[in-house]
């Protein structure tokens, strides 16, 4: 098989132009996407760049093992963080990494700033710049994605990265949503999107990865797959999800509450992963090429007034970080 991803797509939003460069040495020396991304950030981001200025680039990169083996399904984003003024690094699952691989890109660099809101449509051969003024102001990421899908009738692997109003307003910790339940969170990538008038990025790919020794590859894949799926460490993330860590962290006193003024939350056990799973879990979701399925979706039923038998049902993705930030930190013990 050919493990090296050497193509880098460089997009300039200011001029609405793009180019594809072969950067083989950059990729051949590094296994993971983070190593490539940090060097591209160093190359494209001036030291004194304003995090919300056009000179701050967005780097998306993947690693050599992406789409080849189980668990290798994360895409890394690097940029200068508007939250800290320092390195911004964020990882997301979903389909982004695998789709980039199928589009035959090892990295995507987005520079400049569009005068008007745009969204990008990226394939293995071209980049299209689309007017996104009608999408600007849409708050729900799933609505944005639904509208874009109606225009982008491209088969095969596809991912849609998008921001909501927080990103548009350059809230400094705004995230970028991908595949509804996955996010490039932390450090403010959504604000960088907003500063560039970039509402969304659509990536589509139909490529393949050639394998020279199918028998040997299959044997290695199966061995890794068995190790992942039969591991008790991975099983807990499949069964309960990342909230499996709530009770052990509580026992260690590692979940401070009420904005760090106390070390224990009364009735905090109500926020355990086991409690969420027994009361609210409706389904599990997996990222592309990942057999663990650690994404847990709850169904919240909200009764309508004056009708005890009619409910609004809302799917909510929950993780231990959300439980900590919106439960323990603010003193809320009601799941």
Order of alpha helices (4+ residues) and beta strands (2+ residues): beta-beta-alpha-alpha-beta-beta-beta-alpha-beta-beta-beta-alpha-beta-alpha-beta-beta-alpha-beta-alpha-alpha-alpha-alpha-beta-beta-beta-alpha
